[in-house]
Amino acid sequence: MAYFHVRQDIYLVYYNMKIVALDLRKNRYIIVPESAAQSLQNLLCTNFETNGGNNLKPQGFDYQVRELQKLGVLSAEKYDSPCPKVPKRGKLLTGASNIDWRISSSHIGTTSSKKLLIQAYYQLLKVYFILKVFGFYSLIKSVKKRQSSSFFERNPEDFSALAAALNKACFYFPVKTKCLEWSAALVFMGLARRWKCNLEVGVQLLPFKAHAWVKAGGAIIADNPKLSDELSVILSEPY
């Protein structure tokens, strides 16, 4: 039996009729057009060898494989089981009207303890160091390593103090904080307390936009609560 897989560092999601691929190692997004998206779906779900060893290849099979490998989505290896990363079609999305995320001076009005502020600043340093030295792939690996069955759910309101301290730490930080760095730092703060929370990244097309946020207790923390309904969630780790 022979199956094709996407590369291990690739995350996939449908956005309407097209597939968006997130390449963690190269920190880039790849738009798979509608025709190739259907081919990719078929390649990931189908065994192309019969028991007799004869290949059951549809028309244009070799060309489709080469093009998807050239895009950097499809692995050159073959596997003996179906790919676990098969994107599922969701509802048609119109995208978010505004995801121009930024921290304003009003976000630092909440009082935060010095200890919590130092913890937030440390997590920001940690995130920037990982991204700068090792890249996006290593950041997600670091998040996934914290997954544990002993972690427990918390109400979204429990993250308010952490978010407030992180907002204040961003104003003391020498580099402008973007949504990915902010979200990853908050996730690390939550996971350090054994609280279940996810770093999520959503995408849209026309125009292409990507945005990161934190989700805990079934709700989005300190951001637009409708984001997961407006954008296709391409990454959600560690839970």
Summary of the structure (lengths in Angstrom):
residues: 239
radius of gyration: 20.2
end to end distance: 31.1
largest distance: 70.6
contacts: 692
relative contact order: 0.16
helix: 38%
strand: 23%
